[in-house]
Amino acid sequence: MRPGLRASLLLAALPLFAPAPATADEGGKKGVSPLVAKIRAATAQYKDVEVAIANGYAPGPCVSGPNGGAMGVHFINGGLLGKEINAETPEALIYEPAPNGRMRLVGVEYITFAADWVDEVPVLEGHLLHYAGAPNRYGIPAFYQIHVWAWRDNPDGTFADWNRLVSCDAHADPGGHLH
């Protein structure tokens, strides 16, 4: 067999033998934090985006990352915005648009307005929320937030804002990306 042909066949076969990218929803994964386990139990019903919509979550734009990756499409439930931070009721569900038009639940975001936390920083089960001042790209007052990638691994960590494994490329409204 010619060396060039052998190399071409090897490269073509690599995707068949390469492990699939890990996702946080693979069962039996070791090392899942108690918070992530609690979030998965509370949000499993929202794997179906129609259930999220029926429960008051409304879609926003797909948020793309500044240096690759994205946050995804945030479905926000405005009725949950307030001072209370509860792991079982995230203010936002995060979905990654798939090429087939479906939405895949990848994480959640907890959001609370800074004006409600004048004398303290909000904490979600031992995790400090991050401050976002105003003005900001969302056009809302200063707020605190934390992302939890409960349904999709993030190479930068479970609580990082951006996820290099998430993409807005398949979003149906390319003009709706928020950078």
ZIJO-V277791 format. One record per pair of residues at least 24 apart in sequence whose ideal C-beta (glycine too) atoms are under 6 Angstrom apart, sorted by the first residue. I is the first residue (numbers start at 1). J is the second residue. If there is no record, write none. Layout:
I|J  I|J
//
This chain:
22|153  23|152  23|153  24|151  24|152  24|153  25|151  35|125  36|150  38|87  39|87  39|108  39|148  39|150  40|150  42|88  46|93  46|105  47|105  49|103  52|93  57|93  61|176  61|178  62|168  62|171  62|177  63|178  64|168  64|177  64|179  65|162  68|164  69|162  69|163  69|164  69|166  70|166  70|167  70|168  72|96  72|106  72|166  83|116  85|110  85|112  85|122  85|124  87|125  96|166  97|170  97|171  98|170  99|170  105|151  106|151  106|152  106|166  107|147  107|148  107|149  107|150  108|148  109|145  109|147  110|146  111|143  111|145  112|144  113|141  113|143  114|142  114|143
//
